[in-house]
Amino acid sequence: MTEQFKGMKPSRRAFLRGAAAVGGATAMGTSAAAQGDPAITELKPWNQFLGEGVDASPYGMPSKFEAHVRRQDVPWLTADPISSINFTPLHEMDGIITPNGLCFERHHGGVAEVDPAEHRIMINGLVDRELVFTMEDLMRFPRENHVYFLECAANSGMEWRGAQLNGCQYTHGMIHNVMYTGVPLRLLLEEAGVKTEGKWLLAEGADASGMTRSIPMEKALDDCLVAFKMNGEALRPEQGYPVRLVVPGWEGNMWIKWLRRLEVGDKPWHQREETSKYTDLLGDGRARRFTWEMDAKSVITSPSPQAPITHGKGQTVITGVAWSGRGTIPRVDVTIDGGVNWHEARMSGPSLDKSMHRFYYEFDWDGSELLLQSRAHDSTGYVQPTKDQLRAVRGLNSIYHNNGIQTWFVNSDGVAENVEIS
């Protein structure tokens, strides 16, 4: 709070009286009435006419003035939209929960429209009893609620070799964070009885691509969910309706949508999964194997290229999100000068395991150029690296698991762009 307002009670009347006394100017706004602003002095249609009733929109939709807040794809990124991806508009969001209609999509055979009455989940392989569950069967098991992020392993992948896409929706938008409701996977496996030699689980989807991934049994019995709700309502078709696998903290391609089969085995099913799906190619030709966990990462969502500073000089709020596949985010640092000086951001909202965390940093902008960065610390002590630090270890051959620090350059007009600094 500025010196002008110290000691004042936060009274609306006192605020307006003080604003008028200084000719309509205040530290955080202006007195609209003093300046004859028609937005406050003239009646608007919504002041004079009745609006629609409660049944006009049986399923509520955002305001028409928020129509620009939507997922976006990048047409040239993939050869066919049936097997493509779109991006969450992180720059338009606050808090940590992603609305269901804004969660990014990744498909391999388009969206499967599955009738839940005809859907089944089968458990087979190295089990005592091969079982088939209907959706009604699933609802009889104890269920849990957890908030987790889901991040594609290729999120920020285009940035490995340099700044490419101008907006955090495109550089970091292959992620969402929602509350999942579902049955712990271990309960279903316990019902089937996993044999001693059962060390791996093959999860298979019901879409046209027959998407499959191998998961170590230790993870399957730990915190995985078979989820049927997100943010309190049924999964959207594009998010795997009626049921999907949730693999907290691990890369998104393992979160099989439209889940229909779980096969227990003694080793990974596909040799190609061992050598490509779960590896990152290093600069010297070697590969990191089984790279499942998503490392600590953060991004400033505003100001950013799609969310410039429009209010001019004065008090400015920097905000963004951070996450880690290994735990919580107790701290995020923010710099406005490209790393010369770092400031501890204010963490706000719940601190949940393997979930997004919202951070803020408020400062008084004098109109000078800015180099904005954020640096996440997770609960294991890991600190988010710079892109150069990451490349020194990992090289330039991969597009996966890029968690390097992102830089936005903001000019004196408040316009931001994606840049890199040494």
KEPAPA-906435 format. One record per residue (C-alpha): residue number from 1; x, y, z; residue in one letter; chain. Coordinates in steps of 0.001 Angstrom, whole numbers, plus 524288, in hexadecimal, padded with zeros to 5 digits. Example, Ala and Ser with C-alpha at 12.3 -4.5 7.8 and 13.67 -1.06 7.14 Angstrom:
// KEPAPA-906435
PT | lumse | east | north | up | bavex | kolvo
PT | 1 | 8300C | 7EE6C | 81E78 | a | A
PT | 2 | 83566 | 7FBDC | 81BE4 | s | A
***
This chain:
// KEPAPA-906435
PT | lumse | east | north | up | bavex | kolvo
PT | 1 | 80000 | 80000 | 80000 | m | A
PT | 2 | 80536 | 80D98 | 7FC9C | t | A
PT | 3 | 80835 | 8180B | 806CD | e | A
PT | 4 | 7FC31 | 81F8C | 80253 | q | A
PT | 5 | 7F31A | 814E8 | 8077B | f | A
PT | 6 | 7F9F7 | 810BB | 813F7 | k | A
PT | 7 | 7F108 | 811A0 | 81FB9 | g | A
PT | 8 | 7E4B0 | 81358 | 8179D | m | A
PT | 9 | 7D931 | 80A37 | 8198F | k | A
PT | 10 | 7D570 | 8032E | 80CEB | p | A
PT | 11 | 7C88B | 80A92 | 80BF1 | s | A
PT | 12 | 7C293 | 80CB4 | 7FE7F | r | A
PT | 13 | 7BD75 | 81A0F | 802AE | r | A
PT | 14 | 7CAA9 | 81E3E | 807DD | a | A
PT | 15 | 7D122 | 8196E | 7FB6F | f | A
PT | 16 | 7C82D | 82176 | 7F2A9 | l | A
PT | 17 | 7C956 | 82D63 | 7FB61 | r | A
PT | 18 | 7D81D | 82C86 | 7FB14 | g | A
PT | 19 | 7D839 | 82A9D | 7EC71 | a | A
PT | 20 | 7D030 | 836D9 | 7EA1F | a | A
PT | 21 | 7D912 | 83EAC | 7F315 | a | A
PT | 22 | 7E4CA | 83C2E | 7EA49 | v | A
PT | 23 | 7DDC9 | 83F79 | 7DDB8 | g | A
PT | 24 | 7D951 | 831A2 | 7DAE1 | g | A
PT | 25 | 7E6C7 | 82B3F | 7DB6C | a | A
PT | 26 | 7EA14 | 82049 | 7E4D8 | t | A
PT | 27 | 7F545 | 816C3 | 7E605 | a | A
PT | 28 | 7ED7E | 80B90 | 7E019 | m | A
PT | 29 | 7E303 | 811F4 | 7D7BC | g | A
PT | 30 | 7DB2D | 81E45 | 7D4B6 | t | A
PT | 31 | 7CE36 | 823C5 | 7D91D | s | A
PT | 32 | 7C540 | 8210A | 7CDA9 | a | A
PT | 33 | 7BAA8 | 82A37 | 7D29B | a | A
PT | 34 | 7C41F | 83597 | 7D3C3 | a | A
PT | 35 | 7C81A | 83408 | 7C5AC | q | A
PT | 36 | 7BA6D | 83244 | 7C03C | g | A
PT | 37 | 7BD39 | 82492 | 7BB5D | d | A
PT | 38 | 7B0E7 | 81FF1 | 7B41C | p | A
PT | 39 | 7B3A0 | 81227 | 7B8E6 | a | A
PT | 40 | 7AEF7 | 816BE | 7C63D | i | A
PT | 41 | 7A697 | 822B0 | 7C331 | t | A
PT | 42 | 79DEC | 81CAB | 7B8AF | e | A
PT | 43 | 79475 | 8113A | 7B9B2 | l | A
PT | 44 | 79816 | 804E9 | 7B268 | k | A
PT | 45 | 78EEC | 7FAAD | 7AC85 | p | A
PT | 46 | 791A9 | 7F159 | 7B7BF | w | A
PT | 47 | 78D28 | 7FBE7 | 7C143 | n | A
PT | 48 | 77FF9 | 7FD80 | 7BA7C | q | A
PT | 49 | 77B69 | 7F07B | 7B4F4 | f | A
PT | 50 | 778D7 | 7E335 | 7BAC0 | l | A
PT | 51 | 78261 | 7D875 | 7B7A3 | g | A
PT | 52 | 78010 | 7CA48 | 7B43F | e | A
PT | 53 | 77A26 | 7C124 | 7BE46 | g | A
PT | 54 | 78021 | 7B5AB | 7C555 | v | A
PT | 55 | 77CCB | 7ABC0 | 7BABA | d | A
PT | 56 | 7826E | 7B35D | 7AF3E | a | A
PT | 57 | 78F50 | 7ABFF | 7B023 | s | A
PT | 58 | 78D48 | 79EAF | 7B68E | p | A
PT | 59 | 79BE0 | 79C29 | 7B619 | y | A
PT | 60 | 7A28B | 7A8DE | 7B9F7 | g | A
PT | 61 | 7ABF0 | 7AF35 | 7B07D | m | A
PT | 62 | 7B5EC | 7BA34 | 7B1F8 | p | A
PT | 63 | 7B22E | 7C83E | 7AF04 | s | A
PT | 64 | 7B230 | 7CBFC | 7A0A5 | k | A
PT | 65 | 7BC9D | 7D5EB | 7A439 | f | A
PT | 66 | 7C5B6 | 7CA94 | 7A77D | e | A
PT | 67 | 7C447 | 7C3D7 | 79A4C | a | A
PT | 68 | 7D2BD | 7C629 | 79780 | h | A
PT | 69 | 7D68B | 7BD5C | 7A2E5 | v | A
PT | 70 | 7D7BA | 7B045 | 79C24 | r | A
PT | 71 | 7E0C9 | 7A546 | 79890 | r | A
PT | 72 | 7E8EF | 7A77B | 78C61 | q | A
PT | 73 | 7F05F | 79E6E | 78372 | d | A
PT | 74 | 7FC4B | 7A0F6 | 77B00 | v | A
PT | 75 | 7F86B | 79BEA | 76D6C | p | A
PT | 76 | 8062E | 7995C | 76884 | w | A
PT | 77 | 80A3A | 791C1 | 774AE | l | A
PT | 78 | 804A9 | 784AE | 77028 | t | A
PT | 79 | 800CB | 77EF8 | 76314 | a | A
PT | 80 | 7F2A9 | 77C2D | 766BA | d | A
PT | 81 | 7E965 | 78227 | 770E5 | p | A
PT | 82 | 7E44E | 77471 | 77409 | i | A
PT | 83 | 7F196 | 7718F | 77A19 | s | A
PT | 84 | 7F50F | 77EC4 | 77F84 | s | A
PT | 85 | 7F4DC | 787AC | 78B56 | i | A
PT | 86 | 7EF3C | 79480 | 78FF5 | n | A
PT | 87 | 7F39A | 79D4A | 79B00 | f | A
PT | 88 | 7EDFA | 7A25D | 7A7CB | t | A
PT | 89 | 7ED0A | 7B164 | 7A850 | p | A
PT | 90 | 7F57A | 7B2C4 | 7B482 | l | A
PT | 91 | 7F69C | 7C17D | 7B2A4 | h | A
PT | 92 | 7E7E8 | 7C32D | 7B4BA | e | A
PT | 93 | 7E730 | 7BB42 | 7C13C | m | A
PT | 94 | 7E974 | 7BD46 | 7CFB0 | d | A
PT | 95 | 7E963 | 7B461 | 7DB7B | g | A
PT | 96 | 7ED5B | 7A648 | 7D8DF | i | A
PT | 97 | 7E147 | 79F51 | 7D386 | i | A
PT | 98 | 7DFC8 | 79E12 | 7C4CB | t | A
PT | 99 | 7D181 | 79EDF | 7C06B | p | A
PT | 100 | 7CD51 | 7925F | 7B98F | n | A
PT | 101 | 7CAB3 | 79946 | 7ACBA | g | A
PT | 102 | 7D891 | 79EDE | 7AC5C | l | A
PT | 103 | 7E08D | 792A0 | 7AF45 | c | A
PT | 104 | 7EA14 | 79007 | 7A446 | f | A
PT | 105 | 7E7B0 | 78455 | 79B6A | e | A
PT | 106 | 7F0D9 | 77A55 | 79578 | r | A
PT | 107 | 7EB1C | 76FF0 | 78C8F | h | A
PT | 108 | 7F0CA | 764B1 | 784BF | h | A
PT | 109 | 7E44F | 76092 | 77DE7 | g | A
PT | 110 | 7DAC1 | 76B97 | 78079 | g | A
PT | 111 | 7D0AB | 76C64 | 78B64 | v | A
PT | 112 | 7CA02 | 75F6E | 78E66 | a | A
PT | 113 | 7BB6E | 760DC | 79169 | e | A
PT | 114 | 7B99C | 75592 | 79AE7 | v | A
PT | 115 | 7AC71 | 7510E | 7A009 | d | A
PT | 116 | 7AEC2 | 74E8C | 7AE95 | p | A
PT | 117 | 7A42A | 74437 | 7AEEB | a | A
PT | 118 | 7AC10 | 73C2C | 7A52F | e | A
PT | 119 | 7B98C | 73F3B | 7AA78 | h | A
PT | 120 | 7C17A | 73523 | 7B1F8 | r | A
PT | 121 | 7CE96 | 734B2 | 7B8F1 | i | A
PT | 122 | 7D57E | 72795 | 7B87B | m | A
PT | 123 | 7E0C4 | 72314 | 7C131 | i | A
PT | 124 | 7E861 | 7176A | 7BBE5 | n | A
PT | 125 | 7F5F2 | 7118F | 7BB5A | g | A
PT | 126 | 7FD96 | 70DA2 | 7C786 | l | A
PT | 127 | 7F21E | 70E67 | 7D0E5 | v | A
PT | 128 | 7EADF | 7046A | 7D92F | d | A
PT | 129 | 7DDB0 | 7081A | 7D359 | r | A
PT | 130 | 7DB8D | 70E84 | 7C622 | e | A
PT | 131 | 7D0B1 | 71862 | 7C828 | l | A
PT | 132 | 7C7D4 | 7214C | 7C04C | v | A
PT | 133 | 7C1DD | 72D7E | 7C66B | f | A
PT | 134 | 7B650 | 73561 | 7C19A | t | A
PT | 135 | 7B558 | 743C5 | 7C525 | m | A
PT | 136 | 7AB40 | 74004 | 7CF55 | e | A
PT | 137 | 7B4E9 | 7364B | 7D52D | d | A
PT | 138 | 7BF12 | 74109 | 7D5E1 | l | A
PT | 139 | 7B5F2 | 749E5 | 7DD89 | m | A
PT | 140 | 7B513 | 73FD2 | 7E874 | r | A
PT | 141 | 7C36B | 7416C | 7EC20 | f | A
PT | 142 | 7C848 | 74BAA | 7F5E2 | p | A
PT | 143 | 7CBCC | 75822 | 7EEB6 | r | A
PT | 144 | 7D534 | 7634E | 7F134 | e | A
PT | 145 | 7D6E3 | 7717B | 7ECF4 | n | A
PT | 146 | 7E423 | 77729 | 7E95A | h | A
PT | 147 | 7E8E3 | 7834C | 7E237 | v | A
PT | 148 | 7F3BF | 77FFA | 7D89E | y | A
PT | 149 | 7FA35 | 78642 | 7CCE2 | f | A
PT | 150 | 7FAF9 | 77EF5 | 7BFFE | l | A
PT | 151 | 8063D | 7834B | 7B74C | e | A
PT | 152 | 80A03 | 77E38 | 7A9EB | c | A
PT | 153 | 81851 | 77A20 | 7A968 | a | A
PT | 154 | 819BA | 782CA | 79D56 | a | A
PT | 155 | 814FA | 78F04 | 7A473 | n | A
PT | 156 | 81EC9 | 799EB | 7A11D | s | A
PT | 157 | 8252E | 79060 | 797A0 | g | A
PT | 158 | 825C5 | 79A61 | 78CB0 | m | A
PT | 159 | 82E55 | 7A2FD | 79558 | e | A
PT | 160 | 839CF | 7998E | 79689 | w | A
PT | 161 | 841A8 | 7A03B | 78BD0 | r | A
PT | 162 | 83D4B | 7AE15 | 78EA7 | g | A
PT | 163 | 8318A | 7B6FF | 79037 | a | A
PT | 164 | 82724 | 7B28E | 78681 | q | A
PT | 165 | 8190A | 7B507 | 78A89 | l | A
PT | 166 | 81474 | 7C23B | 78F60 | n | A
PT | 167 | 80B3F | 7BF9F | 79A8D | g | A
PT | 168 | 80AED | 7B728 | 7A6BC | c | A
PT | 169 | 7FEB6 | 7B087 | 7A151 | q | A
PT | 170 | 80797 | 7AAB6 | 796E1 | y | A
PT | 171 | 81465 | 7A961 | 79E4C | t | A
PT | 172 | 80E63 | 7A370 | 7AAA6 | h | A
PT | 173 | 80009 | 7A0A3 | 7A7B2 | g | A
PT | 174 | 800EB | 791C5 | 7A65D | m | A
PT | 175 | 7FCB2 | 790E8 | 7B48C | i | A
PT | 176 | 7F0B2 | 79195 | 7BCFD | h | A
PT | 177 | 7EDD0 | 79042 | 7CB76 | n | A
PT | 178 | 7E0DE | 78ABC | 7D037 | v | A
PT | 179 | 7DAA2 | 78340 | 7DB51 | m | A
PT | 180 | 7D8F6 | 774FF | 7D783 | y | A
PT | 181 | 7CF2D | 76BFB | 7DDDB | t | A
PT | 182 | 7D190 | 75D93 | 7DC60 | g | A
PT | 183 | 7D4CE | 75057 | 7E1ED | v | A
PT | 184 | 7E2D2 | 74D6B | 7E620 | p | A
PT | 185 | 7E86F | 74439 | 7DBE9 | l | A
PT | 186 | 7EE17 | 73B90 | 7E68C | r | A
PT | 187 | 7E05A | 737D6 | 7EB04 | l | A
PT | 188 | 7DCF2 | 73256 | 7DDA6 | l | A
PT | 189 | 7E9E6 | 72B2C | 7DCCE | l | A
PT | 190 | 7E7FB | 725B7 | 7EA74 | e | A
PT | 191 | 7DA9B | 720CF | 7E654 | e | A
PT | 192 | 7E0F2 | 71970 | 7DB1B | a | A
PT | 193 | 7EC9E | 71504 | 7E332 | g | A
PT | 194 | 7F9BA | 71896 | 7DD0A | v | A
PT | 195 | 80302 | 70D15 | 7DC8B | k | A
PT | 196 | 810A5 | 70E4D | 7E243 | t | A
PT | 197 | 81706 | 70ECE | 7D4E8 | e | A
PT | 198 | 80DFA | 719CB | 7D07B | g | A
PT | 199 | 81740 | 7256B | 7CFBC | k | A
PT | 200 | 8113F | 72D7B | 7C4C2 | w | A
PT | 201 | 803D0 | 731FF | 7C09A | l | A
PT | 202 | 7FF62 | 73477 | 7B2A3 | l | A
PT | 203 | 7F486 | 73EA7 | 7B1E7 | a | A
PT | 204 | 7EC8B | 73EF8 | 7A559 | e | A
PT | 205 | 7E2C9 | 748F2 | 7A053 | g | A
PT | 206 | 7D63E | 746B4 | 798BE | a | A
PT | 207 | 7D8A1 | 75118 | 78E60 | d | A
PT | 208 | 7DB84 | 74DDE | 7802C | a | A
PT | 209 | 7EA34 | 74E94 | 78286 | s | A
PT | 210 | 7E9AF | 7441C | 78D27 | g | A
PT | 211 | 7F321 | 74C5F | 79524 | m | A
PT | 212 | 7FB5D | 7442D | 79E8F | t | A
PT | 213 | 805E1 | 74733 | 7A8A4 | r | A
PT | 214 | 80DA3 | 73EE4 | 7B236 | s | A
PT | 215 | 80DF5 | 7431A | 7C07B | i | A
PT | 216 | 81682 | 73D70 | 7CB4F | p | A
PT | 217 | 80E6D | 73625 | 7D55D | m | A
PT | 218 | 81432 | 73E51 | 7E06D | e | A
PT | 219 | 80E01 | 74A88 | 7DAA0 | k | A
PT | 220 | 80138 | 7439F | 7D777 | a | A
PT | 221 | 7FFC5 | 73F88 | 7E5B0 | l | A
PT | 222 | 803EF | 74CBA | 7EAF9 | d | A
PT | 223 | 7FB9D | 7587F | 7E71A | d | A
PT | 224 | 7F557 | 7557C | 7D9E3 | c | A
PT | 225 | 7E6AE | 75773 | 7D85B | l | A
PT | 226 | 7DC6E | 7522D | 7CF22 | v | A
PT | 227 | 7D51A | 75F0B | 7CDEB | a | A
PT | 228 | 7C76F | 76200 | 7C903 | f | A
PT | 229 | 7C59C | 77013 | 7CDA7 | k | A
PT | 230 | 7CD63 | 77C96 | 7CC41 | m | A
PT | 231 | 7CA37 | 788F4 | 7D3C7 | n | A
PT | 232 | 7BDE7 | 7825D | 7D8CA | g | A
PT | 233 | 7B7B6 | 77EBF | 7CBD3 | e | A
PT | 234 | 7B939 | 7737A | 7C268 | a | A
PT | 235 | 7C582 | 7735A | 7BA2A | l | A
PT | 236 | 7C3F2 | 77A7B | 7AD4A | r | A
PT | 237 | 7C494 | 77197 | 7A139 | p | A
PT | 238 | 7D193 | 777B0 | 79D4D | e | A
PT | 239 | 7D6E8 | 77495 | 7AADA | q | A
PT | 240 | 7D387 | 7662D | 7AA49 | g | A
PT | 241 | 7C50D | 764C7 | 7ADB9 | y | A
PT | 242 | 7C056 | 75C73 | 7B422 | p | A
PT | 243 | 7CCEF | 75845 | 7BAFC | v | A
PT | 244 | 7DB73 | 75AD4 | 7BA40 | r | A
PT | 245 | 7E80A | 75775 | 7C139 | l | A
PT | 246 | 7EE78 | 761BE | 7C9DC | v | A
PT | 247 | 7FD2F | 76027 | 7CC0C | v | A
PT | 248 | 800BE | 76B7B | 7D524 | p | A
PT | 249 | 80D43 | 772DC | 7D253 | g | A
PT | 250 | 810CD | 76A8C | 7C67D | w | A
PT | 251 | 81069 | 76E6C | 7B838 | e | A
PT | 252 | 80311 | 76FDC | 7B213 | g | A
PT | 253 | 80419 | 7653C | 7A7AF | n | A
PT | 254 | 80307 | 75B24 | 7B29A | m | A
PT | 255 | 7F5B7 | 76062 | 7B709 | w | A
PT | 256 | 7EE18 | 7575D | 7AE05 | i | A
PT | 257 | 7E0CB | 75CD1 | 7AA11 | k | A
PT | 258 | 7D4A3 | 754AB | 7A780 | w | A
PT | 259 | 7DB1B | 74A23 | 7AFDA | l | A
PT | 260 | 7D66A | 73C78 | 7AC52 | r | A
PT | 261 | 7E0FF | 732B1 | 7B009 | r | A
PT | 262 | 7EB94 | 73082 | 7BA3C | l | A
PT | 263 | 7F4AD | 7251C | 7B7BB | e | A
PT | 264 | 7FE74 | 720CE | 7C211 | v | A
PT | 265 | 80B87 | 71B8D | 7BD37 | g | A
PT | 266 | 81979 | 718F9 | 7C160 | d | A
PT | 267 | 81FF6 | 7231E | 7B883 | k | A
PT | 268 | 81CAE | 72EE0 | 7AFD0 | p | A
PT | 269 | 81488 | 72AD0 | 7A40C | w | A
PT | 270 | 81AC3 | 7321F | 798ED | h | A
PT | 271 | 82945 | 73302 | 796D9 | q | A
PT | 272 | 826A6 | 73FB7 | 78F9F | r | A
PT | 273 | 8210C | 74559 | 79C1D | e | A
PT | 274 | 82DDC | 74278 | 7A2F1 | e | A
PT | 275 | 8361B | 748F8 | 7986A | t | A
PT | 276 | 82DB5 | 75465 | 793FC | s | A
PT | 277 | 8215E | 7574C | 79B8E | k | A
PT | 278 | 82828 | 757D9 | 7A8BF | y | A
PT | 279 | 8357A | 75D3C | 7A4F1 | t | A
PT | 280 | 83BAE | 76A57 | 7A1EB | d | A
PT | 281 | 846BC | 76A9C | 797FA | l | A
PT | 282 | 852BF | 77197 | 79D43 | l | A
PT | 283 | 85CA7 | 779BC | 795D0 | g | A
PT | 284 | 866DD | 76EE5 | 79545 | d | A
PT | 285 | 85D7F | 764D9 | 78F91 | g | A
PT | 286 | 85A66 | 75DED | 79C51 | r | A
PT | 287 | 84C90 | 75E2D | 7A1AD | a | A
PT | 288 | 84693 | 7603F | 7AEFD | r | A
PT | 289 | 83DE7 | 7545C | 7B11E | r | A
PT | 290 | 83086 | 75403 | 7B7A7 | f | A
PT | 291 | 82EFF | 762C1 | 7B90B | t | A
PT | 292 | 82188 | 762B0 | 7BF25 | w | A
PT | 293 | 82156 | 76D0A | 7C9BF | e | A
PT | 294 | 81F1F | 77B39 | 7C614 | m | A
PT | 295 | 8298D | 7841B | 7CBD7 | d | A
PT | 296 | 826AC | 790A8 | 7D348 | a | A
PT | 297 | 822A0 | 79B82 | 7CA11 | k | A
PT | 298 | 81C52 | 7A8E8 | 7CA1D | s | A
PT | 299 | 817FD | 7B3AC | 7C0F3 | v | A
PT | 300 | 8137C | 7C1B3 | 7C28B | i | A
PT | 301 | 8060C | 7C24B | 7BC50 | t | A
PT | 302 | 80427 | 7D104 | 7BDB2 | s | A
PT | 303 | 80A65 | 7D995 | 7B905 | p | A
PT | 304 | 80D80 | 7D123 | 7AD42 | s | A
PT | 305 | 80C64 | 7D25A | 79E6C | p | A
PT | 306 | 7FDAD | 7CFD7 | 79E87 | q | A
PT | 307 | 7FB9C | 7D7BA | 7AAF4 | a | A
PT | 308 | 80302 | 7E4A2 | 7A989 | p | A
PT | 309 | 8033F | 7EF85 | 7B395 | i | A
PT | 310 | 7F84A | 7F8A6 | 7AF76 | t | A
PT | 311 | 7F66F | 80154 | 7BB77 | h | A
PT | 312 | 802FF | 80911 | 7B9DD | g | A
PT | 313 | 80C9B | 80C2A | 7C4A1 | k | A
PT | 314 | 809BA | 80970 | 7D2DB | g | A
PT | 315 | 80645 | 7FDC6 | 7DB20 | q | A
PT | 316 | 8073D | 7F158 | 7D313 | t | A
PT | 317 | 80459 | 7E346 | 7D667 | v | A
PT | 318 | 80CD4 | 7D849 | 7D138 | i | A
PT | 319 | 8067B | 7CAF0 | 7D234 | t | A
PT | 320 | 808DE | 7BD2E | 7CD96 | g | A
PT | 321 | 80865 | 7AECB | 7D0E4 | v | A
PT | 322 | 81258 | 7A4B8 | 7D543 | a | A
PT | 323 | 811A6 | 795EF | 7D6A7 | w | A
PT | 324 | 819D4 | 789CD | 7D927 | s | A
PT | 325 | 81780 | 77B5D | 7D6D3 | g | A
PT | 326 | 81F27 | 77842 | 7E322 | r | A
PT | 327 | 8179B | 77FE1 | 7ED5B | g | A
PT | 328 | 8137B | 78D9B | 7F10D | t | A
PT | 329 | 818D3 | 79B16 | 7EDAD | i | A
PT | 330 | 81C81 | 7A23F | 7FA3D | p | A
PT | 331 | 82318 | 7ADA9 | 7F355 | r | A
PT | 332 | 823E0 | 7B4FB | 7E676 | v | A
PT | 333 | 82D73 | 7BFFC | 7E38E | d | A
PT | 334 | 82A8E | 7CAE2 | 7D9E4 | v | A
PT | 335 | 833DF | 7D427 | 7D309 | t | A
PT | 336 | 83082 | 7E046 | 7CB24 | i | A
PT | 337 | 83E68 | 7E2AA | 7C663 | d | A
PT | 338 | 84231 | 7D5C3 | 7C056 | g | A
PT | 339 | 847D8 | 7CF84 | 7CC89 | g | A
PT | 340 | 85025 | 7DAA4 | 7D1CC | v | A
PT | 341 | 8472A | 7DB74 | 7DD9F | n | A
PT | 342 | 83DB6 | 7D0F3 | 7E23A | w | A
PT | 343 | 831E4 | 7D333 | 7EAF3 | h | A
PT | 344 | 82A37 | 7C8C9 | 7F235 | e | A
PT | 345 | 81C67 | 7C868 | 7ECC5 | a | A
PT | 346 | 8102A | 7C79A | 7F506 | r | A
PT | 347 | 80A40 | 7B9FF | 7F483 | m | A
PT | 348 | 7FB79 | 7BA4D | 7F52B | s | A
PT | 349 | 7F13A | 7AFB9 | 7F675 | g | A
PT | 350 | 7F2B6 | 7A16A | 7FA1B | p | A
PT | 351 | 7FFE2 | 79A82 | 7F96D | s | A
PT | 352 | 7FC6D | 78D19 | 7F41A | l | A
PT | 353 | 804E9 | 781A2 | 7F018 | d | A
PT | 354 | 8075A | 780A5 | 7E16A | k | A
PT | 355 | 7FE85 | 78C4C | 7DEEE | s | A
PT | 356 | 8000E | 799E6 | 7D962 | m | A
PT | 357 | 8035D | 7A4C6 | 7E2F1 | h | A
PT | 358 | 7FFD4 | 7B2FC | 7E07D | r | A
PT | 359 | 809C3 | 7BDAE | 7E35D | f | A
PT | 360 | 8096A | 7CC93 | 7E326 | y | A
PT | 361 | 81348 | 7D796 | 7E3A9 | y | A
PT | 362 | 80EB3 | 7E5B2 | 7E487 | e | A
PT | 363 | 81794 | 7F10B | 7E10D | f | A
PT | 364 | 81714 | 7FF40 | 7DCC8 | d | A
PT | 365 | 81A25 | 7FFB8 | 7CE45 | w | A
PT | 366 | 820FC | 80C25 | 7C9CC | d | A
PT | 367 | 81F66 | 80956 | 7BB48 | g | A
PT | 368 | 82D18 | 803FB | 7B952 | s | A
PT | 369 | 82FC7 | 7F7A5 | 7B183 | e | A
PT | 370 | 82E51 | 7EAC2 | 7B8CA | l | A
PT | 371 | 833E6 | 7DD1E | 7B7A1 | l | A
PT | 372 | 82A5E | 7D481 | 7BF0B | l | A
PT | 373 | 82DA4 | 7C6E7 | 7C3F3 | q | A
PT | 374 | 828C9 | 7BD98 | 7CE6F | s | A
PT | 375 | 8306D | 7B2CC | 7D533 | r | A
PT | 376 | 82998 | 7A7B5 | 7DC66 | a | A
PT | 377 | 82EA3 | 7A037 | 7E83F | h | A
PT | 378 | 8280B | 7934B | 7EB57 | d | A
PT | 379 | 826BD | 78BF2 | 7F833 | s | A
PT | 380 | 8322D | 782E9 | 7F4E8 | t | A
PT | 381 | 83B86 | 78E85 | 7F43C | g | A
PT | 382 | 83C22 | 78E70 | 7E55E | y | A
PT | 383 | 83D69 | 79BEC | 7DF18 | v | A
PT | 384 | 8386E | 79EC0 | 7D162 | q | A
PT | 385 | 8442C | 7A06A | 7C839 | p | A
PT | 386 | 846C5 | 7AA7E | 7BDC0 | t | A
PT | 387 | 84591 | 7A5F7 | 7AFC6 | k | A
PT | 388 | 85459 | 7A6A6 | 7AE26 | d | A
PT | 389 | 8565D | 79E31 | 7BA40 | q | A
PT | 390 | 84CAC | 79457 | 7B4E6 | l | A
PT | 391 | 852F2 | 79413 | 7A776 | r | A
PT | 392 | 86089 | 7924C | 7AD50 | a | A
PT | 393 | 85BF7 | 7853D | 7B2E1 | v | A
PT | 394 | 851A5 | 780FE | 7A921 | r | A
PT | 395 | 85624 | 7869D | 79C1D | g | A
PT | 396 | 84CFD | 78A84 | 79114 | l | A
PT | 397 | 8482D | 77D66 | 78BE4 | n | A
PT | 398 | 83BC9 | 77C31 | 793FC | s | A
PT | 399 | 82EC1 | 78319 | 79408 | i | A
PT | 400 | 82A6D | 77D0C | 7A0E9 | y | A
PT | 401 | 82B32 | 78153 | 7AF26 | h | A
PT | 402 | 82F68 | 78F60 | 7ACC0 | n | A
PT | 403 | 82DC3 | 795EA | 7BA05 | n | A
PT | 404 | 8373A | 7A126 | 7B7C9 | g | A
PT | 405 | 8349A | 7AED5 | 7BCF1 | i | A
PT | 406 | 82C45 | 7B6F5 | 7B390 | q | A
PT | 407 | 82F77 | 7C536 | 7B079 | t | A
PT | 408 | 82606 | 7CFD7 | 7AC22 | w | A
PT | 409 | 82B3B | 7DCFF | 7A77F | f | A
PT | 410 | 821DE | 7E846 | 7AA64 | v | A
PT | 411 | 82438 | 7F53D | 7A377 | n | A
PT | 412 | 820D7 | 802CB | 7A866 | s | A
PT | 413 | 8133D | 801C4 | 7A26A | d | A
PT | 414 | 8106D | 7F563 | 7AA31 | g | A
PT | 415 | 81109 | 7EC50 | 79E62 | v | A
PT | 416 | 81780 | 7DF36 | 7A149 | a | A
PT | 417 | 81E91 | 7D560 | 798BD | e | A
PT | 418 | 82548 | 7C848 | 79A1B | n | A
PT | 419 | 8341B | 7C9D3 | 79AD8 | v | A
PT | 420 | 8401C | 7C2CE | 79FEB | e | A
PT | 421 | 84B67 | 7C874 | 7A7AA | i | A
PT | 422 | 85874 | 7C24F | 7AB24 | s | A
***
